[in-house]
Amino acid sequence: MPVHDDAHLPVTHHDALRGLLDREDVARLVSRLTSALDDGDADRLRDLLVPDARATTPGGTAQGVDAVVAQAARNHRPDDGVQHLVGNVLVDLAHDHAEVRANVVAAFARREPQADRPVTLGAVYRLRARRTDAGWRLTHITTEPIWTSTTPVTRAGPA
């Protein structure tokens, strides 16, 4: 019988498989989040969030799915040439809840750089999710900046 890596308690193969699938589903939320932001399609976040979701990012704080989507749309426009690179995604599960920590580097190739906004940002995502009837959904999105750069980057290819 396999041993659970966190609590060192015996688990069934079914429980072990369920844990792996849940971790994958939650990790995919991170990829789907950054993909929507990169594409400048904040409306796709609606499928990832619970109705009372909360976001605390360098772009502001928002409570409720409509406010979170509006904040994301305001800060990740399609013509901004946004790219999020995510790594070291750690998912900790506790029944129907999950906590995620991930490193992220976000670059903005804005056509008109803004002096008060970074062009490149290194940060830590701290996310929370819960299992709903529709699957895993994000409840909290927190971006903790570690470093920023205001050196402009150039967008390659067509807009």
VEXMAR-986726 format. One record per residue: x negated, y, z of N, C-alpha, C in turn; residue number from 1; residue in one letter. Coordinates in steps of 0.1 Angstrom, whole numbers, m for minus. Layout:
<atoms>
<atom n_u="X" n_v="Y" n_w="Z" ca_u="X" ca_v="Y" ca_w="Z" c_u="X" c_v="Y" c_w="Z" i="NUM" aa="A"/>
...
</atoms>
This chain:
<atoms>
<atom n_u="m8" n_v="m12" n_w="0" ca_u="0" ca_v="0" ca_w="0" c_u="m9" c_v="12" c_w="0" i="1" aa="M"/>
<atom n_u="m6" n_v="22" n_w="m9" ca_u="m14" ca_v="34" ca_w="m9" c_u="m13" c_v="43" c_w="4" i="2" aa="P"/>
<atom n_u="m23" n_v="51" n_w="6" ca_u="m23" ca_v="60" ca_w="17" c_u="m22" c_v="74" c_w="13" i="3" aa="V"/>
<atom n_u="m13" n_v="81" n_w="19" ca_u="m10" ca_v="95" ca_w="16" c_u="m23" c_v="103" c_w="20" i="4" aa="H"/>
<atom n_u="m28" n_v="112" n_w="11" ca_u="m40" ca_v="119" ca_w="13" c_u="m40" c_v="129" c_w="24" i="5" aa="D"/>
<atom n_u="m28" n_v="135" n_w="26" ca_u="m27" ca_v="146" ca_w="36" c_u="m25" c_v="141" c_w="50" i="6" aa="D"/>
<atom n_u="m16" n_v="132" n_w="52" ca_u="m13" ca_v="128" ca_w="66" c_u="m18" c_v="114" c_w="69" i="7" aa="A"/>
<atom n_u="m24" n_v="107" n_w="60" ca_u="m30" ca_v="94" ca_w="62" c_u="m19" c_v="84" c_w="67" i="8" aa="H"/>
<atom n_u="m7" n_v="86" n_w="62" ca_u="4" ca_v="77" ca_w="65" c_u="7" c_v="68" c_w="53" i="9" aa="L"/>
<atom n_u="10" n_v="55" n_w="55" ca_u="14" ca_v="47" ca_w="44" c_u="26" c_v="52" c_w="37" i="10" aa="P"/>
<atom n_u="26" n_v="52" n_w="24" ca_u="38" ca_v="56" ca_w="16" c_u="40" c_v="45" c_w="5" i="11" aa="V"/>
<atom n_u="52" n_v="45" n_w="0" ca_u="55" ca_v="36" ca_w="m11" c_u="50" c_v="41" c_w="m24" i="12" aa="T"/>
<atom n_u="49" n_v="33" n_w="m34" ca_u="45" ca_v="37" ca_w="m47" c_u="55" c_v="47" c_w="m52" i="13" aa="H"/>
<atom n_u="68" n_v="45" n_w="m49" ca_u="78" ca_v="55" ca_w="m53" c_u="75" c_v="69" c_w="m47" i="14" aa="H"/>
<atom n_u="72" n_v="69" n_w="m34" ca_u="69" ca_v="82" ca_w="m28" c_u="57" c_v="89" c_w="m34" i="15" aa="D"/>
<atom n_u="47" n_v="81" n_w="m36" ca_u="34" ca_v="86" ca_w="m42" c_u="37" c_v="92" c_w="m56" i="16" aa="A"/>
<atom n_u="45" n_v="84" n_w="m64" ca_u="48" ca_v="89" ca_w="m78" c_u="57" c_v="102" c_w="m77" i="17" aa="L"/>
<atom n_u="66" n_v="102" n_w="m68" ca_u="75" ca_v="114" ca_w="m66" c_u="66" c_v="126" c_w="m62" i="18" aa="R"/>
<atom n_u="56" n_v="124" n_w="m54" ca_u="48" ca_v="135" ca_w="m50" c_u="40" c_v="140" c_w="m62" i="19" aa="G"/>
<atom n_u="34" n_v="131" n_w="m70" ca_u="27" ca_v="135" ca_w="m82" c_u="36" c_v="143" c_w="m92" i="20" aa="L"/>
<atom n_u="48" n_v="138" n_w="m94" ca_u="57" ca_v="145" ca_w="m103" c_u="61" c_v="158" c_w="m98" i="21" aa="L"/>
<atom n_u="64" n_v="159" n_w="m85" ca_u="67" ca_v="172" ca_w="m79" c_u="56" c_v="182" c_w="m80" i="22" aa="D"/>
<atom n_u="44" n_v="178" n_w="m78" ca_u="32" ca_v="187" ca_w="m79" c_u="31" c_v="191" c_w="m94" i="23" aa="R"/>
<atom n_u="33" n_v="182" n_w="m103" ca_u="32" ca_v="186" ca_w="m117" c_u="43" c_v="196" c_w="m121" i="24" aa="E"/>
<atom n_u="55" n_v="194" n_w="m116" ca_u="66" ca_v="203" ca_w="m119" c_u="63" c_v="217" c_w="m113" i="25" aa="D"/>
<atom n_u="58" n_v="218" n_w="m101" ca_u="55" ca_v="230" ca_w="m95" c_u="43" c_v="237" c_w="m102" i="26" aa="V"/>
<atom n_u="33" n_v="230" n_w="m106" ca_u="22" ca_v="235" ca_w="m113" c_u="26" c_v="241" c_w="m127" i="27" aa="A"/>
<atom n_u="36" n_v="234" n_w="m133" ca_u="41" ca_v="239" ca_w="m146" c_u="48" c_v="252" c_w="m144" i="28" aa="R"/>
<atom n_u="54" n_v="255" n_w="m132" ca_u="60" ca_v="268" ca_w="m130" c_u="50" c_v="279" c_w="m131" i="29" aa="L"/>
<atom n_u="38" n_v="277" n_w="m127" ca_u="27" ca_v="287" ca_w="m128" c_u="24" c_v="289" c_w="m143" i="30" aa="V"/>
<atom n_u="23" n_v="278" n_w="m150" ca_u="20" ca_v="280" ca_w="m165" c_u="32" c_v="287" c_w="m172" i="31" aa="S"/>
<atom n_u="44" n_v="283" n_w="m169" ca_u="55" ca_v="290" ca_w="m175" c_u="56" c_v="304" c_w="m171" i="32" aa="R"/>
<atom n_u="53" n_v="308" n_w="m158" ca_u="53" ca_v="322" ca_w="m154" c_u="43" c_v="330" c_w="m162" i="33" aa="L"/>
<atom n_u="31" n_v="325" n_w="m163" ca_u="21" ca_v="333" ca_w="m170" c_u="23" c_v="333" c_w="m185" i="34" aa="T"/>
<atom n_u="29" n_v="323" n_w="m191" ca_u="32" ca_v="322" ca_w="m205" c_u="42" c_v="333" c_w="m208" i="35" aa="S"/>
<atom n_u="53" n_v="334" n_w="m200" ca_u="63" ca_v="344" ca_w="m202" c_u="57" c_v="358" c_w="m201" i="36" aa="A"/>
<atom n_u="48" n_v="360" n_w="m191" ca_u="42" ca_v="374" ca_w="m189" c_u="33" c_v="377" c_w="m201" i="37" aa="L"/>
<atom n_u="25" n_v="367" n_w="m206" ca_u="16" ca_v="369" ca_w="m217" c_u="24" c_v="372" c_w="m230" i="38" aa="D"/>
<atom n_u="36" n_v="366" n_w="m231" ca_u="44" ca_v="369" ca_w="m243" c_u="52" c_v="381" c_w="m242" i="39" aa="D"/>
<atom n_u="52" n_v="388" n_w="m231" ca_u="60" ca_v="400" ca_w="m228" c_u="75" c_v="397" c_w="m229" i="40" aa="G"/>
<atom n_u="78" n_v="384" n_w="m224" ca_u="92" ca_v="380" ca_w="m225" c_u="97" c_v="377" c_w="m210" i="41" aa="D"/>
<atom n_u="99" n_v="388" n_w="m203" ca_u="102" ca_v="387" ca_w="m189" c_u="116" c_v="379" c_w="m186" i="42" aa="A"/>
<atom n_u="125" n_v="380" n_w="m196" ca_u="137" ca_v="373" ca_w="m194" c_u="136" c_v="358" c_w="m192" i="43" aa="D"/>
<atom n_u="125" n_v="352" n_w="m197" ca_u="122" ca_v="338" ca_w="m195" c_u="120" c_v="335" c_w="m180" i="44" aa="R"/>
<atom n_u="117" n_v="345" n_w="m172" ca_u="115" ca_v="343" ca_w="m158" c_u="128" c_v="338" c_w="m151" i="45" aa="L"/>
<atom n_u="139" n_v="342" n_w="m157" ca_u="152" ca_v="339" ca_w="m150" c_u="153" c_v="324" c_w="m148" i="46" aa="R"/>
<atom n_u="148" n_v="316" n_w="m157" ca_u="148" ca_v="301" ca_w="m156" c_u="138" c_v="296" c_w="m146" i="47" aa="D"/>
<atom n_u="130" n_v="304" n_w="m140" ca_u="119" ca_v="300" ca_w="m131" c_u="122" c_v="304" c_w="m117" i="48" aa="L"/>
<atom n_u="131" n_v="313" n_w="m115" ca_u="133" ca_v="320" ca_w="m102" c_u="147" c_v="316" c_w="m95" i="49" aa="L"/>
<atom n_u="147" n_v="316" n_w="m82" ca_u="159" ca_v="315" ca_w="m74" c_u="165" c_v="329" c_w="m75" i="50" aa="V"/>
<atom n_u="179" n_v="330" n_w="m72" ca_u="185" ca_v="344" ca_w="m73" c_u="179" c_v="354" c_w="m64" i="51" aa="P"/>
<atom n_u="174" n_v="350" n_w="m52" ca_u="169" ca_v="360" ca_w="m42" c_u="154" c_v="360" c_w="m42" i="52" aa="D"/>
<atom n_u="148" n_v="357" n_w="m54" ca_u="133" ca_v="357" ca_w="m55" c_u="127" c_v="370" c_w="m51" i="53" aa="A"/>
<atom n_u="115" n_v="370" n_w="m46" ca_u="108" ca_v="382" ca_w="m42" c_u="94" c_v="382" c_w="m49" i="54" aa="R"/>
<atom n_u="90" n_v="394" n_w="m54" ca_u="76" ca_v="395" ca_w="m60" c_u="69" c_v="407" c_w="m54" i="55" aa="A"/>
<atom n_u="57" n_v="405" n_w="m50" ca_u="48" ca_v="415" ca_w="m45" c_u="35" c_v="414" c_w="m53" i="56" aa="T"/>
<atom n_u="33" n_v="424" n_w="m62" ca_u="22" ca_v="424" ca_w="m71" c_u="16" c_v="438" c_w="m72" i="57" aa="T"/>
<atom n_u="5" n_v="440" n_w="m79" ca_u="0" ca_v="454" ca_w="m81" c_u="10" c_v="463" c_w="m87" i="58" aa="P"/>
<atom n_u="19" n_v="457" n_w="m95" ca_u="29" ca_v="465" ca_w="m102" c_u="41" c_v="469" c_w="m93" i="59" aa="G"/>
<atom n_u="41" n_v="465" n_w="m80" ca_u="52" ca_v="469" ca_w="m71" c_u="58" c_v="457" c_w="m64" i="60" aa="G"/>
<atom n_u="69" n_v="459" n_w="m57" ca_u="76" ca_v="449" ca_w="m49" c_u="90" c_v="449" c_w="m54" i="61" aa="T"/>
<atom n_u="96" n_v="437" n_w="m56" ca_u="109" ca_v="435" ca_w="m61" c_u="116" c_v="424" c_w="m54" i="62" aa="A"/>
<atom n_u="129" n_v="426" n_w="m51" ca_u="137" ca_v="416" ca_w="m45" c_u="149" c_v="413" c_w="m53" i="63" aa="Q"/>
<atom n_u="152" n_v="400" n_w="m56" ca_u="163" ca_v="396" ca_w="m65" c_u="158" c_v="394" c_w="m79" i="64" aa="G"/>
<atom n_u="164" n_v="384" n_w="m85" ca_u="159" ca_v="380" ca_w="m99" c_u="160" c_v="391" c_w="m109" i="65" aa="V"/>
<atom n_u="170" n_v="400" n_w="m109" ca_u="171" ca_v="411" ca_w="m118" c_u="159" c_v="421" c_w="m116" i="66" aa="D"/>
<atom n_u="156" n_v="424" n_w="m103" ca_u="146" ca_v="433" ca_w="m100" c_u="132" c_v="427" c_w="m104" i="67" aa="A"/>
<atom n_u="130" n_v="415" n_w="m101" ca_u="117" ca_v="408" ca_w="m104" c_u="115" c_v="408" c_w="m120" i="68" aa="V"/>
<atom n_u="126" n_v="405" n_w="m127" ca_u="125" ca_v="405" ca_w="m142" c_u="122" c_v="419" c_w="m147" i="69" aa="V"/>
<atom n_u="129" n_v="429" n_w="m141" ca_u="126" ca_v="443" ca_w="m146" c_u="112" c_v="447" c_w="m143" i="70" aa="A"/>
<atom n_u="107" n_v="444" n_w="m131" ca_u="93" ca_v="447" ca_w="m128" c_u="83" c_v="441" c_w="m137" i="71" aa="Q"/>
<atom n_u="86" n_v="428" n_w="m140" ca_u="77" ca_v="421" ca_w="m149" c_u="77" c_v="427" c_w="m163" i="72" aa="A"/>
<atom n_u="89" n_v="431" n_w="m168" ca_u="91" ca_v="437" ca_w="m181" c_u="83" c_v="450" c_w="m182" i="73" aa="A"/>
<atom n_u="84" n_v="458" n_w="m171" ca_u="78" ca_v="471" ca_w="m170" c_u="63" c_v="470" c_w="m171" i="74" aa="R"/>
<atom n_u="57" n_v="459" n_w="m165" ca_u="43" ca_v="458" ca_w="m164" c_u="36" c_v="449" c_w="m174" i="75" aa="N"/>
<atom n_u="44" n_v="441" n_w="m182" ca_u="39" ca_v="432" ca_w="m192" c_u="46" c_v="433" c_w="m205" i="76" aa="H"/>
<atom n_u="44" n_v="444" n_w="m212" ca_u="51" ca_v="447" ca_w="m224" c_u="45" c_v="438" c_w="m235" i="77" aa="R"/>
<atom n_u="53" n_v="435" n_w="m245" ca_u="48" ca_v="426" ca_w="m256" c_u="36" c_v="432" c_w="m264" i="78" aa="P"/>
<atom n_u="35" n_v="445" n_w="m265" ca_u="24" ca_v="451" ca_w="m272" c_u="12" c_v="454" c_w="m263" i="79" aa="D"/>
<atom n_u="12" n_v="449" n_w="m251" ca_u="0" ca_v="451" ca_w="m242" c_u="m11" c_v="441" c_w="m244" i="80" aa="D"/>
<atom n_u="m9" n_v="431" n_w="m252" ca_u="m19" ca_v="421" ca_w="m254" c_u="m24" c_v="415" c_w="m241" i="81" aa="G"/>
<atom n_u="m14" n_v="410" n_w="m233" ca_u="m17" ca_v="404" ca_w="m220" c_u="m21" c_v="389" c_w="m221" i="82" aa="V"/>
<atom n_u="m31" n_v="386" n_w="m213" ca_u="m35" ca_v="372" ca_w="m213" c_u="m39" c_v="368" c_w="m198" i="83" aa="Q"/>
<atom n_u="m32" n_v="358" n_w="m193" ca_u="m35" ca_v="353" ca_w="m179" c_u="m43" c_v="340" c_w="m181" i="84" aa="H"/>
<atom n_u="m54" n_v="339" n_w="m174" ca_u="m62" ca_v="327" ca_w="m173" c_u="m61" c_v="322" c_w="m159" i="85" aa="L"/>
<atom n_u="m56" n_v="310" n_w="m157" ca_u="m52" ca_v="305" ca_w="m144" c_u="m61" c_v="292" c_w="m141" i="86" aa="V"/>
<atom n_u="m66" n_v="291" n_w="m129" ca_u="m73" ca_v="279" ca_w="m126" c_u="m72" c_v="276" c_w="m111" i="87" aa="G"/>
<atom n_u="m78" n_v="264" n_w="m107" ca_u="m78" ca_v="260" ca_w="m93" c_u="m64" c_v="261" c_w="m87" i="88" aa="N"/>
<atom n_u="m54" n_v="255" n_w="m94" ca_u="m40" ca_v="255" ca_w="m89" c_u="m39" c_v="244" c_w="m79" i="89" aa="V"/>
<atom n_u="m36" n_v="249" n_w="m66" ca_u="m34" ca_v="239" ca_w="m55" c_u="m19" c_v="240" c_w="m51" i="90" aa="L"/>
<atom n_u="m13" n_v="228" n_w="m51" ca_u="1" ca_v="227" ca_w="m47" c_u="2" c_v="219" c_w="m35" i="91" aa="V"/>
<atom n_u="8" n_v="225" n_w="m24" ca_u="10" ca_v="218" ca_w="m12" c_u="26" c_v="216" c_w="m10" i="92" aa="D"/>
<atom n_u="30" n_v="204" n_w="m9" ca_u="44" ca_v="200" ca_w="m8" c_u="48" c_v="197" c_w="6" i="93" aa="L"/>
<atom n_u="60" n_v="201" n_w="10" ca_u="66" ca_v="198" ca_w="23" c_u="81" c_v="196" c_w="20" i="94" aa="A"/>
<atom n_u="85" n_v="184" n_w="17" ca_u="98" ca_v="180" ca_w="13" c_u="103" c_v="187" c_w="1" i="95" aa="H"/>
<atom n_u="113" n_v="196" n_w="2" ca_u="118" ca_v="204" ca_w="m9" c_u="112" c_v="218" c_w="m10" i="96" aa="D"/>
<atom n_u="101" n_v="220" n_w="m4" ca_u="94" ca_v="233" ca_w="m5" c_u="80" c_v="231" c_w="m9" i="97" aa="H"/>
<atom n_u="74" n_v="241" n_w="m16" ca_u="60" ca_v="240" ca_w="m20" c_u="53" c_v="254" c_w="m19" i="98" aa="A"/>
<atom n_u="41" n_v="253" n_w="m16" ca_u="32" ca_v="265" ca_w="m16" c_u="21" c_v="263" c_w="m26" i="99" aa="E"/>
<atom n_u="18" n_v="274" n_w="m34" ca_u="8" ca_v="273" ca_w="m44" c_u="m2" c_v="284" c_w="m42" i="100" aa="V"/>
<atom n_u="m14" n_v="280" n_w="m44" ca_u="m25" ca_v="290" ca_w="m45" c_u="m33" c_v="288" c_w="m58" i="101" aa="R"/>
<atom n_u="m35" n_v="298" n_w="m66" ca_u="m42" ca_v="297" ca_w="m78" c_u="m50" c_v="310" c_w="m81" i="102" aa="A"/>
<atom n_u="m61" n_v="308" n_w="m87" ca_u="m69" ca_v="319" ca_w="m92" c_u="m64" c_v="324" c_w="m105" i="103" aa="N"/>
<atom n_u="m64" n_v="337" n_w="m108" ca_u="m59" ca_v="342" ca_w="m120" c_u="m68" c_v="354" c_w="m124" i="104" aa="V"/>
<atom n_u="m71" n_v="354" n_w="m137" ca_u="m78" ca_v="366" ca_w="m143" c_u="m68" c_v="371" c_w="m154" i="105" aa="V"/>
<atom n_u="m63" n_v="383" n_w="m153" ca_u="m54" ca_v="389" ca_w="m163" c_u="m61" c_v="400" c_w="m170" i="106" aa="A"/>
<atom n_u="m60" n_v="400" n_w="m183" ca_u="m65" ca_v="410" ca_w="m192" c_u="m54" c_v="417" c_w="m199" i="107" aa="A"/>
<atom n_u="m55" n_v="430" n_w="m200" ca_u="m45" ca_v="438" ca_w="m207" c_u="m52" c_v="446" c_w="m218" i="108" aa="F"/>
<atom n_u="m49" n_v="443" n_w="m231" ca_u="m55" ca_v="450" ca_w="m242" c_u="m45" c_v="461" c_w="m247" i="109" aa="A"/>
<atom n_u="m43" n_v="470" n_w="m238" ca_u="m33" ca_v="481" ca_w="m241" c_u="m38" c_v="490" c_w="m253" i="110" aa="R"/>
<atom n_u="m29" n_v="493" n_w="m261" ca_u="m32" ca_v="502" ca_w="m272" c_u="m35" c_v="516" c_w="m267" i="111" aa="R"/>
<atom n_u="m29" n_v="520" n_w="m256" ca_u="m31" ca_v="532" ca_w="m249" c_u="m34" c_v="530" c_w="m235" i="112" aa="E"/>
<atom n_u="m47" n_v="528" n_w="m232" ca_u="m51" ca_v="525" ca_w="m218" c_u="m46" c_v="536" c_w="m208" i="113" aa="P"/>
<atom n_u="m43" n_v="532" n_w="m196" ca_u="m39" ca_v="541" ca_w="m186" c_u="m49" c_v="542" c_w="m175" i="114" aa="Q"/>
<atom n_u="m54" n_v="554" n_w="m172" ca_u="m65" ca_v="556" ca_w="m163" c_u="m63" c_v="550" c_w="m149" i="115" aa="A"/>
<atom n_u="m50" n_v="550" n_w="m145" ca_u="m47" ca_v="545" ca_w="m131" c_u="m44" c_v="530" c_w="m131" i="116" aa="D"/>
<atom n_u="m45" n_v="523" n_w="m142" ca_u="m41" ca_v="509" ca_w="m142" c_u="m53" c_v="501" c_w="m147" i="117" aa="R"/>
<atom n_u="m56" n_v="489" n_w="m140" ca_u="m68" ca_v="481" ca_w="m145" c_u="m65" c_v="475" c_w="m158" i="118" aa="P"/>
<atom n_u="m76" n_v="473" n_w="m165" ca_u="m76" ca_v="465" ca_w="m178" c_u="m78" c_v="451" c_w="m175" i="119" aa="V"/>
<atom n_u="m86" n_v="447" n_w="m166" ca_u="m88" ca_v="433" ca_w="m162" c_u="m87" c_v="432" c_w="m147" i="120" aa="T"/>
<atom n_u="m80" n_v="421" n_w="m143" ca_u="m78" ca_v="419" ca_w="m129" c_u="m81" c_v="405" c_w="m125" i="121" aa="L"/>
<atom n_u="m89" n_v="403" n_w="m114" ca_u="m91" ca_v="390" ca_w="m108" c_u="m83" c_v="389" c_w="m96" i="122" aa="G"/>
<atom n_u="m75" n_v="379" n_w="m94" ca_u="m66" ca_v="378" ca_w="m83" c_u="m63" c_v="364" c_w="m78" i="123" aa="A"/>
<atom n_u="m56" n_v="363" n_w="m67" ca_u="m51" ca_v="350" ca_w="m62" c_u="m36" c_v="351" c_w="m62" i="124" aa="V"/>
<atom n_u="m30" n_v="341" n_w="m69" ca_u="m16" ca_v="339" ca_w="m68" c_u="m13" c_v="331" c_w="m56" i="125" aa="Y"/>
<atom n_u="m3" n_v="336" n_w="m48" ca_u="3" ca_v="328" ca_w="m37" c_u="18" c_v="328" c_w="m40" i="126" aa="R"/>
<atom n_u="22" n_v="316" n_w="m43" ca_u="36" ca_v="314" ca_w="m47" c_u="43" c_v="304" c_w="m38" i="127" aa="L"/>
<atom n_u="56" n_v="306" n_w="m37" ca_u="64" ca_v="296" ca_w="m29" c_u="75" c_v="291" c_w="m39" i="128" aa="R"/>
<atom n_u="78" n_v="279" n_w="m37" ca_u="89" ca_v="273" ca_w="m46" c_u="97" c_v="264" c_w="m37" i="129" aa="A"/>
<atom n_u="110" n_v="261" n_w="m42" ca_u="118" ca_v="251" ca_w="m36" c_u="126" c_v="244" c_w="m46" i="130" aa="R"/>
<atom n_u="129" n_v="231" n_w="m43" ca_u="137" ca_v="223" ca_w="m51" c_u="151" c_v="227" c_w="m51" i="131" aa="R"/>
<atom n_u="157" n_v="229" n_w="m62" ca_u="171" ca_v="233" ca_w="m63" c_u="178" c_v="222" c_w="m72" i="132" aa="T"/>
<atom n_u="191" n_v="224" n_w="m73" ca_u="199" ca_v="214" ca_w="m82" c_u="194" c_v="215" c_w="m96" i="133" aa="D"/>
<atom n_u="188" n_v="226" n_w="m100" ca_u="183" ca_v="228" ca_w="m114" c_u="168" c_v="224" c_w="m115" i="134" aa="A"/>
<atom n_u="162" n_v="219" n_w="m104" ca_u="147" ca_v="216" ca_w="m104" c_u="140" c_v="226" c_w="m95" i="135" aa="G"/>
<atom n_u="127" n_v="226" n_w="m96" ca_u="118" ca_v="235" ca_w="m88" c_u="119" c_v="249" c_w="m93" i="136" aa="W"/>
<atom n_u="121" n_v="259" n_w="m84" ca_u="122" ca_v="273" ca_w="m88" c_u="113" c_v="281" c_w="m78" i="137" aa="R"/>
<atom n_u="108" n_v="292" n_w="m83" ca_u="100" ca_v="301" ca_w="m75" c_u="108" c_v="309" c_w="m66" i="138" aa="L"/>
<atom n_u="104" n_v="311" n_w="m53" ca_u="111" ca_v="319" ca_w="m44" c_u="103" c_v="332" c_w="m41" i="139" aa="T"/>
<atom n_u="90" n_v="331" n_w="m41" ca_u="81" ca_v="342" ca_w="m38" c_u="69" c_v="342" c_w="m48" i="140" aa="H"/>
<atom n_u="66" n_v="353" n_w="m53" ca_u="54" ca_v="355" ca_w="m61" c_u="46" c_v="366" c_w="m55" i="141" aa="I"/>
<atom n_u="34" n_v="363" n_w="m51" ca_u="25" ca_v="373" ca_w="m45" c_u="12" c_v="373" c_w="m53" i="142" aa="T"/>
<atom n_u="7" n_v="385" n_w="m57" ca_u="m5" ca_v="386" ca_w="m64" c_u="m15" c_v="394" c_w="m55" i="143" aa="T"/>
<atom n_u="m26" n_v="388" n_w="m51" ca_u="m35" ca_v="394" ca_w="m42" c_u="m48" c_v="398" c_w="m50" i="144" aa="E"/>
<atom n_u="m49" n_v="410" n_w="m54" ca_u="m61" ca_v="414" ca_w="m62" c_u="m74" c_v="412" c_w="m55" i="145" aa="P"/>
<atom n_u="m84" n_v="407" n_w="m62" ca_u="m97" ca_v="405" ca_w="m56" c_u="m107" c_v="415" c_w="m62" i="146" aa="I"/>
<atom n_u="m106" n_v="418" n_w="m75" ca_u="m114" ca_v="427" ca_w="m82" c_u="m107" c_v="433" c_w="m94" i="147" aa="W"/>
<atom n_u="m111" n_v="444" n_w="m99" ca_u="m105" ca_v="450" ca_w="m111" c_u="m116" c_v="457" c_w="m119" i="148" aa="T"/>
<atom n_u="m113" n_v="458" n_w="m132" ca_u="m122" ca_v="466" ca_w="m141" c_u="m113" c_v="475" c_w="m150" i="149" aa="S"/>
<atom n_u="m118" n_v="487" n_w="m152" ca_u="m111" ca_v="496" ca_w="m161" c_u="m118" c_v="497" c_w="m175" i="150" aa="T"/>
<atom n_u="m128" n_v="488" n_w="m177" ca_u="m134" ca_v="489" ca_w="m190" c_u="m125" c_v="483" c_w="m201" i="151" aa="T"/>
<atom n_u="m122" n_v="491" n_w="m211" ca_u="m112" ca_v="487" ca_w="m221" c_u="m116" c_v="475" c_w="m229" i="152" aa="P"/>
<atom n_u="m106" n_v="467" n_w="m233" ca_u="m108" ca_v="456" ca_w="m241" c_u="m100" c_v="458" c_w="m254" i="153" aa="V"/>
<atom n_u="m104" n_v="453" n_w="m265" ca_u="m97" ca_v="455" ca_w="m278" c_u="m89" c_v="443" c_w="m282" i="154" aa="T"/>
<atom n_u="m77" n_v="445" n_w="m286" ca_u="m68" ca_v="435" ca_w="m290" c_u="m73" c_v="430" c_w="m304" i="155" aa="R"/>
<atom n_u="m74" n_v="417" n_w="m305" ca_u="m78" ca_v="411" ca_w="m318" c_u="m66" c_v="407" c_w="m326" i="156" aa="A"/>
<atom n_u="m67" n_v="408" n_w="m339" ca_u="m56" ca_v="403" ca_w="m348" c_u="m44" c_v="412" c_w="m348" i="157" aa="G"/>
<atom n_u="m34" n_v="408" n_w="m355" ca_u="m22" ca_v="417" ca_w="m357" c_u="m14" c_v="418" c_w="m344" i="158" aa="P"/>
<atom n_u="m7" n_v="429" n_w="m343" ca_u="0" ca_v="432" ca_w="m330" c_u="12" c_v="423" c_w="m329" i="159" aa="A"/>
</atoms>
